[in-house]
């Protein structure tokens, strides 16, 4: 079972829908690393820069 949260009531529940009617969300967002995303962006940017370099 996953714990979920109603953002309107700020109440934790196990239901997918809060009793106020709002769809509850998982309080923890899907796992991802901002640093990894940044690293990927940097690699792409570096490649772009290298491709544009006039020698
Ligand atoms: Zn609610």
mmCIF file of the protein (N, C-alpha, C, O) and its ligand, coordinates in Angstrom:
data_MODEL
# 
_entry.id   MODEL 
# 
loop_
_entity.id 
_entity.type 
_entity.pdbx_number_of_molecules 
1 polymer     1 
2 non-polymer 1 
# 
_entity_poly.entity_id                      1 
_entity_poly.type                           'polypeptide(L)' 
_entity_poly.nstd_linkage                   no 
_entity_poly.nstd_monomer                   no 
_entity_poly.pdbx_seq_one_letter_code       
;(UNK)(UNK)(UNK)(UNK)(UNK)(UNK)(UNK)(UNK)(UNK)(UNK)(UNK)(UNK)(UNK)(UNK)(UNK)(UNK)
(UNK)(UNK)(UNK)(UNK)(UNK)(UNK)(UNK)(UNK)(UNK)(UNK)(UNK)(UNK)(UNK)(UNK)(UNK)(UNK)
(UNK)(UNK)(UNK)(UNK)(UNK)(UNK)(UNK)(UNK)(UNK)(UNK)(UNK)(UNK)(UNK)(UNK)(UNK)(UNK)
(UNK)(UNK)(UNK)(UNK)(UNK)(UNK)(UNK)
;
_entity_poly.pdbx_seq_one_letter_code_can   XXXXXXXXXXXXXXXXXXXXXXXXXXXXXXXXXXXXXXXXXXXXXXXXXXXXXXX 
_entity_poly.pdbx_strand_id                 A 
# 
loop_
_entity_poly_seq.entity_id 
_entity_poly_seq.num 
_entity_poly_seq.mon_id 
_entity_poly_seq.hetero 
1 1  UNK n 
1 2  UNK n 
1 3  UNK n 
1 4  UNK n 
1 5  UNK n 
1 6  UNK n 
1 7  UNK n 
1 8  UNK n 
1 9  UNK n 
1 10 UNK n 
1 11 UNK n 
1 12 UNK n 
1 13 UNK n 
1 14 UNK n 
1 15 UNK n 
1 16 UNK n 
1 17 UNK n 
1 18 UNK n 
1 19 UNK n 
1 20 UNK n 
1 21 UNK n 
1 22 UNK n 
1 23 UNK n 
1 24 UNK n 
1 25 UNK n 
1 26 UNK n 
1 27 UNK n 
1 28 UNK n 
1 29 UNK n 
1 30 UNK n 
1 31 UNK n 
1 32 UNK n 
1 33 UNK n 
1 34 UNK n 
1 35 UNK n 
1 36 UNK n 
1 37 UNK n 
1 38 UNK n 
1 39 UNK n 
1 40 UNK n 
1 41 UNK n 
1 42 UNK n 
1 43 UNK n 
1 44 UNK n 
1 45 UNK n 
1 46 UNK n 
1 47 UNK n 
1 48 UNK n 
1 49 UNK n 
1 50 UNK n 
1 51 UNK n 
1 52 UNK n 
1 53 UNK n 
1 54 UNK n 
1 55 UNK n 
# 
loop_
_struct_asym.id 
_struct_asym.entity_id 
A 1 
B 2 
# 
loop_
_chem_comp.id 
_chem_comp.type 
_chem_comp.mon_nstd_flag 
UNK 'L-peptide linking' . 
ZN  non-polymer         . 
# 
_pdbx_entity_nonpoly.entity_id   2 
_pdbx_entity_nonpoly.name        ? 
_pdbx_entity_nonpoly.comp_id     ZN 
# 
_pdbx_nonpoly_scheme.asym_id         B 
_pdbx_nonpoly_scheme.entity_id       2 
_pdbx_nonpoly_scheme.mon_id          ZN 
_pdbx_nonpoly_scheme.ndb_seq_num     1 
_pdbx_nonpoly_scheme.pdb_seq_num     101 
_pdbx_nonpoly_scheme.auth_seq_num    101 
_pdbx_nonpoly_scheme.pdb_mon_id      ZN 
_pdbx_nonpoly_scheme.auth_mon_id     ZN 
_pdbx_nonpoly_scheme.pdb_strand_id   A 
_pdbx_nonpoly_scheme.pdb_ins_code    . 
# 
loop_
_atom_site.group_PDB 
_atom_site.id 
_atom_site.type_symbol 
_atom_site.label_atom_id 
_atom_site.label_alt_id 
_atom_site.label_comp_id 
_atom_site.label_asym_id 
_atom_site.label_entity_id 
_atom_site.label_seq_id 
_atom_site.pdbx_PDB_ins_code 
_atom_site.Cartn_x 
_atom_site.Cartn_y 
_atom_site.Cartn_z 
_atom_site.occupancy 
_atom_site.B_iso_or_equiv 
_atom_site.pdbx_formal_charge 
_atom_site.auth_seq_id 
_atom_site.auth_comp_id 
_atom_site.auth_asym_id 
_atom_site.auth_atom_id 
_atom_site.pdbx_PDB_model_num 
ATOM   1   N  N  . UNK A 1 1  ? 0.834   -1.207 0.000   1.00 0.00 ? 1   UNK A N  1 
ATOM   2   C  CA . UNK A 1 1  ? 0.000   0.000  0.000   1.00 0.00 ? 1   UNK A CA 1 
ATOM   3   C  C  . UNK A 1 1  ? 0.864   1.250  0.000   1.00 0.00 ? 1   UNK A C  1 
ATOM   4   O  O  . UNK A 1 1  ? 1.920   1.317  0.629   1.00 0.00 ? 1   UNK A O  1 
ATOM   5   N  N  . UNK A 1 2  ? 0.381   2.208  -0.713  1.00 0.00 ? 2   UNK A N  1 
ATOM   6   C  CA . UNK A 1 2  ? 1.114   3.465  -0.798  1.00 0.00 ? 2   UNK A CA 1 
ATOM   7   C  C  . UNK A 1 2  ? 0.349   4.545  -0.051  1.00 0.00 ? 2   UNK A C  1 
ATOM   8   O  O  . UNK A 1 2  ? -0.878  4.619  -0.117  1.00 0.00 ? 2   UNK A O  1 
ATOM   9   N  N  . UNK A 1 3  ? 1.077   5.358  0.643   1.00 0.00 ? 3   UNK A N  1 
ATOM   10  C  CA . UNK A 1 3  ? 0.418   6.474  1.302   1.00 0.00 ? 3   UNK A CA 1 
ATOM   11  C  C  . UNK A 1 3  ? 0.277   7.610  0.298   1.00 0.00 ? 3   UNK A C  1 
ATOM   12  O  O  . UNK A 1 3  ? 1.180   7.891  -0.490  1.00 0.00 ? 3   UNK A O  1 
ATOM   13  N  N  . UNK A 1 4  ? -0.845  8.232  0.351   1.00 0.00 ? 4   UNK A N  1 
ATOM   14  C  CA . UNK A 1 4  ? -1.128  9.323  -0.569  1.00 0.00 ? 4   UNK A CA 1 
ATOM   15  C  C  . UNK A 1 4  ? -1.576  10.535 0.215   1.00 0.00 ? 4   UNK A C  1 
ATOM   16  O  O  . UNK A 1 4  ? -1.861  10.448 1.410   1.00 0.00 ? 4   UNK A O  1 
ATOM   17  N  N  . UNK A 1 5  ? -1.637  11.649 -0.455  1.00 0.00 ? 5   UNK A N  1 
ATOM   18  C  CA . UNK A 1 5  ? -1.930  12.881 0.261   1.00 0.00 ? 5   UNK A CA 1 
ATOM   19  C  C  . UNK A 1 5  ? -2.896  13.730 -0.545  1.00 0.00 ? 5   UNK A C  1 
ATOM   20  O  O  . UNK A 1 5  ? -2.780  13.854 -1.765  1.00 0.00 ? 5   UNK A O  1 
ATOM   21  N  N  . UNK A 1 6  ? -3.843  14.306 0.162   1.00 0.00 ? 6   UNK A N  1 
ATOM   22  C  CA . UNK A 1 6  ? -4.729  15.275 -0.466  1.00 0.00 ? 6   UNK A CA 1 
ATOM   23  C  C  . UNK A 1 6  ? -4.106  16.646 -0.291  1.00 0.00 ? 6   UNK A C  1 
ATOM   24  O  O  . UNK A 1 6  ? -3.851  17.089 0.829   1.00 0.00 ? 6   UNK A O  1 
ATOM   25  N  N  . UNK A 1 7  ? -3.864  17.309 -1.406  1.00 0.00 ? 7   UNK A N  1 
ATOM   26  C  CA . UNK A 1 7  ? -3.181  18.598 -1.318  1.00 0.00 ? 7   UNK A CA 1 
ATOM   27  C  C  . UNK A 1 7  ? -4.117  19.690 -0.826  1.00 0.00 ? 7   UNK A C  1 
ATOM   28  O  O  . UNK A 1 7  ? -3.669  20.731 -0.345  1.00 0.00 ? 7   UNK A O  1 
ATOM   29  N  N  . UNK A 1 8  ? -5.401  19.453 -0.947  1.00 0.00 ? 8   UNK A N  1 
ATOM   30  C  CA . UNK A 1 8  ? -6.337  20.472 -0.481  1.00 0.00 ? 8   UNK A CA 1 
ATOM   31  C  C  . UNK A 1 8  ? -6.470  20.403 1.039   1.00 0.00 ? 8   UNK A C  1 
ATOM   32  O  O  . UNK A 1 8  ? -6.415  21.426 1.722   1.00 0.00 ? 8   UNK A O  1 
ATOM   33  N  N  . UNK A 1 9  ? -6.643  19.198 1.558   1.00 0.00 ? 9   UNK A N  1 
ATOM   34  C  CA . UNK A 1 9  ? -6.855  19.038 2.999   1.00 0.00 ? 9   UNK A CA 1 
ATOM   35  C  C  . UNK A 1 9  ? -5.535  18.900 3.752   1.00 0.00 ? 9   UNK A C  1 
ATOM   36  O  O  . UNK A 1 9  ? -5.512  18.980 4.981   1.00 0.00 ? 9   UNK A O  1 
ATOM   37  N  N  . UNK A 1 10 ? -4.437  18.694 3.025   1.00 0.00 ? 10  UNK A N  1 
ATOM   38  C  CA . UNK A 1 10 ? -3.139  18.401 3.650   1.00 0.00 ? 10  UNK A CA 1 
ATOM   39  C  C  . UNK A 1 10 ? -3.273  17.185 4.556   1.00 0.00 ? 10  UNK A C  1 
ATOM   40  O  O  . UNK A 1 10 ? -2.717  17.139 5.653   1.00 0.00 ? 10  UNK A O  1 
ATOM   41  N  N  . UNK A 1 11 ? -4.023  16.202 4.068   1.00 0.00 ? 11  UNK A N  1 
ATOM   42  C  CA . UNK A 1 11 ? -4.313  15.033 4.870   1.00 0.00 ? 11  UNK A CA 1 
ATOM   43  C  C  . UNK A 1 11 ? -3.784  13.798 4.160   1.00 0.00 ? 11  UNK A C  1 
ATOM   44  O  O  . UNK A 1 11 ? -3.932  13.647 2.948   1.00 0.00 ? 11  UNK A O  1 
ATOM   45  N  N  . UNK A 1 12 ? -3.168  12.925 4.930   1.00 0.00 ? 12  UNK A N  1 
ATOM   46  C  CA . UNK A 1 12 ? -2.643  11.687 4.352   1.00 0.00 ? 12  UNK A CA 1 
ATOM   47  C  C  . UNK A 1 12 ? -3.720  10.620 4.376   1.00 0.00 ? 12  UNK A C  1 
ATOM   48  O  O  . UNK A 1 12 ? -4.497  10.513 5.325   1.00 0.00 ? 12  UNK A O  1 
ATOM   49  N  N  . UNK A 1 13 ? -3.748  9.847  3.329   1.00 0.00 ? 13  UNK A N  1 
ATOM   50  C  CA . UNK A 1 13 ? -4.751  8.800  3.201   1.00 0.00 ? 13  UNK A CA 1 
ATOM   51  C  C  . UNK A 1 13 ? -4.200  7.675  2.352   1.00 0.00 ? 13  UNK A C  1 
ATOM   52  O  O  . UNK A 1 13 ? -3.190  7.836  1.667   1.00 0.00 ? 13  UNK A O  1 
ATOM   53  N  N  . UNK A 1 14 ? -4.862  6.544  2.401   1.00 0.00 ? 14  UNK A N  1 
ATOM   54  C  CA . UNK A 1 14 ? -4.477  5.441  1.530   1.00 0.00 ? 14  UNK A CA 1 
ATOM   55  C  C  . UNK A 1 14 ? -5.380  5.367  0.310   1.00 0.00 ? 14  UNK A C  1 
ATOM   56  O  O  . UNK A 1 14 ? -5.159  4.558  -0.591  1.00 0.00 ? 14  UNK A O  1 
ATOM   57  N  N  . UNK A 1 15 ? -6.385  6.207  0.289   1.00 0.00 ? 15  UNK A N  1 
ATOM   58  C  CA . UNK A 1 15 ? -7.325  6.182  -0.822  1.00 0.00 ? 15  UNK A CA 1 
ATOM   59  C  C  . UNK A 1 15 ? -6.803  7.010  -1.988  1.00 0.00 ? 15  UNK A C  1 
ATOM   60  O  O  . UNK A 1 15 ? -6.011  7.936  -1.814  1.00 0.00 ? 15  UNK A O  1 
ATOM   61  N  N  . UNK A 1 16 ? -7.270  6.652  -3.178  1.00 0.00 ? 16  UNK A N  1 
ATOM   62  C  CA . UNK A 1 16 ? -6.861  7.411  -4.359  1.00 0.00 ? 16  UNK A CA 1 
ATOM   63  C  C  . UNK A 1 16 ? -7.648  8.696  -4.486  1.00 0.00 ? 16  UNK A C  1 
ATOM   64  O  O  . UNK A 1 16 ? -7.275  9.605  -5.227  1.00 0.00 ? 16  UNK A O  1 
ATOM   65  N  N  . UNK A 1 17 ? -8.727  8.751  -3.761  1.00 0.00 ? 17  UNK A N  1 
ATOM   66  C  CA . UNK A 1 17 ? -9.547  9.956  -3.811  1.00 0.00 ? 17  UNK A CA 1 
ATOM   67  C  C  . UNK A 1 17 ? -9.877  10.367 -2.393  1.00 0.00 ? 17  UNK A C  1 
ATOM   68  O  O  . UNK A 1 17 ? -10.333 9.556  -1.587  1.00 0.00 ? 17  UNK A O  1 
ATOM   69  N  N  . UNK A 1 18 ? -9.647  11.602 -2.103  1.00 0.00 ? 18  UNK A N  1 
ATOM   70  C  CA . UNK A 1 18 ? -9.937  12.106 -0.773  1.00 0.00 ? 18  UNK A CA 1 
ATOM   71  C  C  . UNK A 1 18 ? -11.447 12.229 -0.595  1.00 0.00 ? 18  UNK A C  1 
ATOM   72  O  O  . UNK A 1 18 ? -12.202 12.270 -1.566  1.00 0.00 ? 18  UNK A O  1 
ATOM   73  N  N  . UNK A 1 19 ? -11.862 12.286 0.648   1.00 0.00 ? 19  UNK A N  1 
ATOM   74  C  CA . UNK A 1 19 ? -13.302 12.407 0.878   1.00 0.00 ? 19  UNK A CA 1 
ATOM   75  C  C  . UNK A 1 19 ? -13.818 13.782 0.457   1.00 0.00 ? 19  UNK A C  1 
ATOM   76  O  O  . UNK A 1 19 ? -15.028 13.981 0.347   1.00 0.00 ? 19  UNK A O  1 
ATOM   77  N  N  . UNK A 1 20 ? -12.913 14.731 0.223   1.00 0.00 ? 20  UNK A N  1 
ATOM   78  C  CA . UNK A 1 20 ? -13.336 16.030 -0.289  1.00 0.00 ? 20  UNK A CA 1 
ATOM   79  C  C  . UNK A 1 20 ? -13.555 15.958 -1.795  1.00 0.00 ? 20  UNK A C  1 
ATOM   80  O  O  . UNK A 1 20 ? -14.090 16.892 -2.392  1.00 0.00 ? 20  UNK A O  1 
ATOM   81  N  N  . UNK A 1 21 ? -13.139 14.845 -2.415  1.00 0.00 ? 21  UNK A N  1 
ATOM   82  C  CA . UNK A 1 21 ? -13.377 14.663 -3.840  1.00 0.00 ? 21  UNK A CA 1 
ATOM   83  C  C  . UNK A 1 21 ? -12.127 14.843 -4.674  1.00 0.00 ? 21  UNK A C  1 
ATOM   84  O  O  . UNK A 1 21 ? -12.110 14.472 -5.848  1.00 0.00 ? 21  UNK A O  1 
ATOM   85  N  N  . UNK A 1 22 ? -11.085 15.404 -4.094  1.00 0.00 ? 22  UNK A N  1 
ATOM   86  C  CA . UNK A 1 22 ? -9.856  15.642 -4.846  1.00 0.00 ? 22  UNK A CA 1 
ATOM   87  C  C  . UNK A 1 22 ? -9.073  14.338 -4.983  1.00 0.00 ? 22  UNK A C  1 
ATOM   88  O  O  . UNK A 1 22 ? -9.013  13.539 -4.049  1.00 0.00 ? 22  UNK A O  1 
ATOM   89  N  N  . UNK A 1 23 ? -8.475  14.133 -6.154  1.00 0.00 ? 23  UNK A N  1 
ATOM   90  C  CA . UNK A 1 23 ? -7.614  12.970 -6.353  1.00 0.00 ? 23  UNK A CA 1 
ATOM   91  C  C  . UNK A 1 23 ? -6.344  13.195 -5.530  1.00 0.00 ? 23  UNK A C  1 
ATOM   92  O  O  . UNK A 1 23 ? -5.706  14.245 -5.611  1.00 0.00 ? 23  UNK A O  1 
ATOM   93  N  N  . UNK A 1 24 ? -6.002  12.195 -4.750  1.00 0.00 ? 24  UNK A N  1 
ATOM   94  C  CA . UNK A 1 24 ? -4.819  12.335 -3.905  1.00 0.00 ? 24  UNK A CA 1 
ATOM   95  C  C  . UNK A 1 24 ? -3.556  12.056 -4.722  1.00 0.00 ? 24  UNK A C  1 
ATOM   96  O  O  . UNK A 1 24 ? -3.596  11.393 -5.759  1.00 0.00 ? 24  UNK A O  1 
ATOM   97  N  N  . UNK A 1 25 ? -2.468  12.568 -4.240  1.00 0.00 ? 25  UNK A N  1 
ATOM   98  C  CA . UNK A 1 25 ? -1.196  12.376 -4.937  1.00 0.00 ? 25  UNK A CA 1 
ATOM   99  C  C  . UNK A 1 25 ? -0.207  11.719 -3.996  1.00 0.00 ? 25  UNK A C  1 
ATOM   100 O  O  . UNK A 1 25 ? -0.353  11.780 -2.775  1.00 0.00 ? 25  UNK A O  1 
ATOM   101 N  N  . UNK A 1 26 ? 0.789   11.097 -4.571  1.00 0.00 ? 26  UNK A N  1 
ATOM   102 C  CA . UNK A 1 26 ? 1.861   10.535 -3.769  1.00 0.00 ? 26  UNK A CA 1 
ATOM   103 C  C  . UNK A 1 26 ? 2.708   11.684 -3.236  1.00 0.00 ? 26  UNK A C  1 
ATOM   104 O  O  . UNK A 1 26 ? 3.153   12.531 -4.010  1.00 0.00 ? 26  UNK A O  1 
ATOM   105 N  N  . UNK A 1 27 ? 2.937   11.725 -1.922  1.00 0.00 ? 27  UNK A N  1 
ATOM   106 C  CA . UNK A 1 27 ? 3.714   12.832 -1.364  1.00 0.00 ? 27  UNK A CA 1 
ATOM   107 C  C  . UNK A 1 27 ? 5.155   12.837 -1.836  1.00 0.00 ? 27  UNK A C  1 
ATOM   108 O  O  . UNK A 1 27 ? 5.817   13.874 -1.804  1.00 0.00 ? 27  UNK A O  1 
ATOM   109 N  N  . UNK A 1 28 ? 5.646   11.684 -2.275  1.00 0.00 ? 28  UNK A N  1 
ATOM   110 C  CA . UNK A 1 28 ? 7.012   11.617 -2.782  1.00 0.00 ? 28  UNK A CA 1 
ATOM   111 C  C  . UNK A 1 28 ? 6.970   11.512 -4.296  1.00 0.00 ? 28  UNK A C  1 
ATOM   112 O  O  . UNK A 1 28 ? 6.410   10.553 -4.826  1.00 0.00 ? 28  UNK A O  1 
ATOM   113 N  N  . UNK A 1 29 ? 7.542   12.462 -5.000  1.00 0.00 ? 29  UNK A N  1 
ATOM   114 C  CA . UNK A 1 29 ? 7.535   12.425 -6.462  1.00 0.00 ? 29  UNK A CA 1 
ATOM   115 C  C  . UNK A 1 29 ? 8.358   11.250 -6.972  1.00 0.00 ? 29  UNK A C  1 
ATOM   116 O  O  . UNK A 1 29 ? 9.188   10.716 -6.236  1.00 0.00 ? 29  UNK A O  1 
ATOM   117 N  N  . UNK A 1 30 ? 8.144   10.839 -8.214  1.00 0.00 ? 30  UNK A N  1 
ATOM   118 C  CA . UNK A 1 30 ? 8.932   9.744  -8.784  1.00 0.00 ? 30  UNK A CA 1 
ATOM   119 C  C  . UNK A 1 30 ? 10.411  10.037 -8.682  1.00 0.00 ? 30  UNK A C  1 
ATOM   120 O  O  . UNK A 1 30 ? 10.858  11.178 -8.802  1.00 0.00 ? 30  UNK A O  1 
ATOM   121 N  N  . UNK A 1 31 ? 11.150  8.979  -8.460  1.00 0.00 ? 31  UNK A N  1 
ATOM   122 C  CA . UNK A 1 31 ? 12.582  9.151  -8.235  1.00 0.00 ? 31  UNK A CA 1 
ATOM   123 C  C  . UNK A 1 31 ? 13.281  9.690  -9.480  1.00 0.00 ? 31  UNK A C  1 
ATOM   124 O  O  . UNK A 1 31 ? 13.151  9.131  -10.570 1.00 0.00 ? 31  UNK A O  1 
ATOM   125 N  N  . UNK A 1 32 ? 13.999  10.743 -9.310  1.00 0.00 ? 32  UNK A N  1 
ATOM   126 C  CA . UNK A 1 32 ? 14.845  11.218 -10.389 1.00 0.00 ? 32  UNK A CA 1 
ATOM   127 C  C  . UNK A 1 32 ? 15.916  12.083 -9.769  1.00 0.00 ? 32  UNK A C  1 
ATOM   128 O  O  . UNK A 1 32 ? 15.709  12.659 -8.701  1.00 0.00 ? 32  UNK A O  1 
ATOM   129 N  N  . UNK A 1 33 ? 17.019  12.177 -10.401 1.00 0.00 ? 33  UNK A N  1 
ATOM   130 C  CA . UNK A 1 33 ? 18.111  12.971 -9.863  1.00 0.00 ? 33  UNK A CA 1 
ATOM   131 C  C  . UNK A 1 33 ? 18.303  14.219 -10.706 1.00 0.00 ? 33  UNK A C  1 
ATOM   132 O  O  . UNK A 1 33 ? 18.641  14.124 -11.886 1.00 0.00 ? 33  UNK A O  1 
ATOM   133 N  N  . UNK A 1 34 ? 18.094  15.374 -10.125 1.00 0.00 ? 34  UNK A N  1 
ATOM   134 C  CA . UNK A 1 34 ? 18.302  16.618 -10.879 1.00 0.00 ? 34  UNK A CA 1 
ATOM   135 C  C  . UNK A 1 34 ? 19.740  16.747 -11.356 1.00 0.00 ? 34  UNK A C  1 
ATOM   136 O  O  . UNK A 1 34 ? 20.003  17.315 -12.416 1.00 0.00 ? 34  UNK A O  1 
ATOM   137 N  N  . UNK A 1 35 ? 20.662  16.223 -10.574 1.00 0.00 ? 35  UNK A N  1 
ATOM   138 C  CA . UNK A 1 35 ? 22.072  16.326 -10.955 1.00 0.00 ? 35  UNK A CA 1 
ATOM   139 C  C  . UNK A 1 35 ? 22.340  15.517 -12.217 1.00 0.00 ? 35  UNK A C  1 
ATOM   140 O  O  . UNK A 1 35 ? 23.079  15.949 -13.101 1.00 0.00 ? 35  UNK A O  1 
ATOM   141 N  N  . UNK A 1 36 ? 21.722  14.325 -12.289 1.00 0.00 ? 36  UNK A N  1 
ATOM   142 C  CA . UNK A 1 36 ? 21.912  13.504 -13.484 1.00 0.00 ? 36  UNK A CA 1 
ATOM   143 C  C  . UNK A 1 36 ? 21.334  14.201 -14.705 1.00 0.00 ? 36  UNK A C  1 
ATOM   144 O  O  . UNK A 1 36 ? 21.934  14.200 -15.780 1.00 0.00 ? 36  UNK A O  1 
ATOM   145 N  N  . UNK A 1 37 ? 20.172  14.790 -14.528 1.00 0.00 ? 37  UNK A N  1 
ATOM   146 C  CA . UNK A 1 37 ? 19.555  15.489 -15.658 1.00 0.00 ? 37  UNK A CA 1 
ATOM   147 C  C  . UNK A 1 37 ? 20.435  16.655 -16.084 1.00 0.00 ? 37  UNK A C  1 
ATOM   148 O  O  . UNK A 1 37 ? 20.626  16.911 -17.273 1.00 0.00 ? 37  UNK A O  1 
ATOM   149 N  N  . UNK A 1 38 ? 20.957  17.344 -15.105 1.00 0.00 ? 38  UNK A N  1 
ATOM   150 C  CA . UNK A 1 38 ? 21.828  18.467 -15.406 1.00 0.00 ? 38  UNK A CA 1 
ATOM   151 C  C  . UNK A 1 38 ? 23.073  17.987 -16.131 1.00 0.00 ? 38  UNK A C  1 
ATOM   152 O  O  . UNK A 1 38 ? 23.543  18.621 -17.075 1.00 0.00 ? 38  UNK A O  1 
ATOM   153 N  N  . UNK A 1 39 ? 23.609  16.837 -15.669 1.00 0.00 ? 39  UNK A N  1 
ATOM   154 C  CA . UNK A 1 39 ? 24.800  16.274 -16.293 1.00 0.00 ? 39  UNK A CA 1 
ATOM   155 C  C  . UNK A 1 39 ? 24.539  15.921 -17.746 1.00 0.00 ? 39  UNK A C  1 
ATOM   156 O  O  . UNK A 1 39 ? 25.375  16.146 -18.621 1.00 0.00 ? 39  UNK A O  1 
ATOM   157 N  N  . UNK A 1 40 ? 23.355  15.362 -17.984 1.00 0.00 ? 40  UNK A N  1 
ATOM   158 C  CA . UNK A 1 40 ? 23.005  14.992 -19.358 1.00 0.00 ? 40  UNK A CA 1 
ATOM   159 C  C  . UNK A 1 40 ? 22.901  16.247 -20.218 1.00 0.00 ? 40  UNK A C  1 
ATOM   160 O  O  . UNK A 1 40 ? 23.363  16.273 -21.358 1.00 0.00 ? 40  UNK A O  1 
ATOM   161 N  N  . UNK A 1 41 ? 22.294  17.271 -19.662 1.00 0.00 ? 41  UNK A N  1 
ATOM   162 C  CA . UNK A 1 41 ? 22.158  18.530 -20.400 1.00 0.00 ? 41  UNK A CA 1 
ATOM   163 C  C  . UNK A 1 41 ? 23.538  19.106 -20.712 1.00 0.00 ? 41  UNK A C  1 
ATOM   164 O  O  . UNK A 1 41 ? 23.791  19.617 -21.803 1.00 0.00 ? 41  UNK A O  1 
ATOM   165 N  N  . UNK A 1 42 ? 24.429  19.004 -19.705 1.00 0.00 ? 42  UNK A N  1 
ATOM   166 C  CA . UNK A 1 42 ? 25.777  19.559 -19.904 1.00 0.00 ? 42  UNK A CA 1 
ATOM   167 C  C  . UNK A 1 42 ? 26.515  18.812 -21.003 1.00 0.00 ? 42  UNK A C  1 
ATOM   168 O  O  . UNK A 1 42 ? 27.213  19.413 -21.820 1.00 0.00 ? 42  UNK A O  1 
ATOM   169 N  N  . UNK A 1 43 ? 26.347  17.462 -21.014 1.00 0.00 ? 43  UNK A N  1 
ATOM   170 C  CA . UNK A 1 43 ? 27.012  16.683 -22.056 1.00 0.00 ? 43  UNK A CA 1 
ATOM   171 C  C  . UNK A 1 43 ? 26.500  17.089 -23.432 1.00 0.00 ? 43  UNK A C  1 
ATOM   172 O  O  . UNK A 1 43 ? 27.274  17.232 -24.379 1.00 0.00 ? 43  UNK A O  1 
ATOM   173 N  N  . UNK A 1 44 ? 25.186  17.273 -23.530 1.00 0.00 ? 44  UNK A N  1 
ATOM   174 C  CA . UNK A 1 44 ? 24.612  17.682 -24.808 1.00 0.00 ? 44  UNK A CA 1 
ATOM   175 C  C  . UNK A 1 44 ? 25.116  19.068 -25.203 1.00 0.00 ? 44  UNK A C  1 
ATOM   176 O  O  . UNK A 1 44 ? 25.468  19.310 -26.358 1.00 0.00 ? 44  UNK A O  1 
ATOM   177 N  N  . UNK A 1 45 ? 25.144  19.968 -24.230 1.00 0.00 ? 45  UNK A N  1 
ATOM   178 C  CA . UNK A 1 45 ? 25.596  21.328 -24.508 1.00 0.00 ? 45  UNK A CA 1 
ATOM   179 C  C  . UNK A 1 45 ? 27.056  21.317 -24.952 1.00 0.00 ? 45  UNK A C  1 
ATOM   180 O  O  . UNK A 1 45 ? 27.442  22.041 -25.869 1.00 0.00 ? 45  UNK A O  1 
ATOM   181 N  N  . UNK A 1 46 ? 27.851  20.496 -24.297 1.00 0.00 ? 46  UNK A N  1 
ATOM   182 C  CA . UNK A 1 46 ? 29.268  20.402 -24.634 1.00 0.00 ? 46  UNK A CA 1 
ATOM   183 C  C  . UNK A 1 46 ? 29.434  19.918 -26.070 1.00 0.00 ? 46  UNK A C  1 
ATOM   184 O  O  . UNK A 1 46 ? 30.253  20.437 -26.829 1.00 0.00 ? 46  UNK A O  1 
ATOM   185 N  N  . UNK A 1 47 ? 28.636  18.907 -26.425 1.00 0.00 ? 47  UNK A N  1 
ATOM   186 C  CA . UNK A 1 47 ? 28.698  18.360 -27.773 1.00 0.00 ? 47  UNK A CA 1 
ATOM   187 C  C  . UNK A 1 47 ? 28.334  19.444 -28.794 1.00 0.00 ? 47  UNK A C  1 
ATOM   188 O  O  . UNK A 1 47 ? 28.986  19.586 -29.829 1.00 0.00 ? 47  UNK A O  1 
ATOM   189 N  N  . UNK A 1 48 ? 27.289  20.195 -28.483 1.00 0.00 ? 48  UNK A N  1 
ATOM   190 C  CA . UNK A 1 48 ? 26.865  21.270 -29.364 1.00 0.00 ? 48  UNK A CA 1 
ATOM   191 C  C  . UNK A 1 48 ? 27.981  22.275 -29.557 1.00 0.00 ? 48  UNK A C  1 
ATOM   192 O  O  . UNK A 1 48 ? 28.273  22.704 -30.673 1.00 0.00 ? 48  UNK A O  1 
ATOM   193 N  N  . UNK A 1 49 ? 28.594  22.638 -28.451 1.00 0.00 ? 49  UNK A N  1 
ATOM   194 C  CA . UNK A 1 49 ? 29.673  23.628 -28.516 1.00 0.00 ? 49  UNK A CA 1 
ATOM   195 C  C  . UNK A 1 49 ? 30.825  23.092 -29.358 1.00 0.00 ? 49  UNK A C  1 
ATOM   196 O  O  . UNK A 1 49 ? 31.401  23.808 -30.178 1.00 0.00 ? 49  UNK A O  1 
ATOM   197 N  N  . UNK A 1 50 ? 31.151  21.814 -29.138 1.00 0.00 ? 50  UNK A N  1 
ATOM   198 C  CA . UNK A 1 50 ? 32.253  21.218 -29.903 1.00 0.00 ? 50  UNK A CA 1 
ATOM   199 C  C  . UNK A 1 50 ? 31.939  21.204 -31.395 1.00 0.00 ? 50  UNK A C  1 
ATOM   200 O  O  . UNK A 1 50 ? 32.800  21.476 -32.231 1.00 0.00 ? 50  UNK A O  1 
ATOM   201 N  N  . UNK A 1 51 ? 30.685  20.880 -31.708 1.00 0.00 ? 51  UNK A N  1 
ATOM   202 C  CA . UNK A 1 51 ? 30.285  20.837 -33.114 1.00 0.00 ? 51  UNK A CA 1 
ATOM   203 C  C  . UNK A 1 51 ? 30.341  22.206 -33.772 1.00 0.00 ? 51  UNK A C  1 
ATOM   204 O  O  . UNK A 1 51 ? 30.563  22.332 -34.976 1.00 0.00 ? 51  UNK A O  1 
ATOM   205 N  N  . UNK A 1 52 ? 30.134  23.230 -32.948 1.00 0.00 ? 52  UNK A N  1 
ATOM   206 C  CA . UNK A 1 52 ? 30.084  24.569 -33.523 1.00 0.00 ? 52  UNK A CA 1 
ATOM   207 C  C  . UNK A 1 52 ? 31.445  25.262 -33.527 1.00 0.00 ? 52  UNK A C  1 
ATOM   208 O  O  . UNK A 1 52 ? 31.606  26.362 -34.054 1.00 0.00 ? 52  UNK A O  1 
ATOM   209 N  N  . UNK A 1 53 ? 32.407  24.589 -32.928 1.00 0.00 ? 53  UNK A N  1 
ATOM   210 C  CA . UNK A 1 53 ? 33.721  25.216 -32.834 1.00 0.00 ? 53  UNK A CA 1 
ATOM   211 C  C  . UNK A 1 53 ? 34.368  25.281 -34.221 1.00 0.00 ? 53  UNK A C  1 
ATOM   212 O  O  . UNK A 1 53 ? 34.417  24.284 -34.940 1.00 0.00 ? 53  UNK A O  1 
ATOM   213 N  N  . UNK A 1 54 ? 34.852  26.439 -34.575 1.00 0.00 ? 54  UNK A N  1 
ATOM   214 C  CA . UNK A 1 54 ? 35.562  26.585 -35.844 1.00 0.00 ? 54  UNK A CA 1 
ATOM   215 C  C  . UNK A 1 54 ? 37.054  26.474 -35.566 1.00 0.00 ? 54  UNK A C  1 
ATOM   216 O  O  . UNK A 1 54 ? 37.608  27.202 -34.743 1.00 0.00 ? 54  UNK A O  1 
ATOM   217 N  N  . UNK A 1 55 ? 37.674  25.566 -36.257 1.00 0.00 ? 55  UNK A N  1 
ATOM   218 C  CA . UNK A 1 55 ? 39.098  25.364 -36.003 1.00 0.00 ? 55  UNK A CA 1 
ATOM   219 C  C  . UNK A 1 55 ? 39.936  25.949 -37.128 1.00 0.00 ? 55  UNK A C  1 
ATOM   220 O  O  . UNK A 1 55 ? 41.164  25.873 -37.087 1.00 0.00 ? 55  UNK A O  1 
HETATM 221 ZN ZN . ZN  B 2 .  ? -9.177  16.370 0.636   1.00 0.00 ? 101 ZN  A ZN 1 
# 
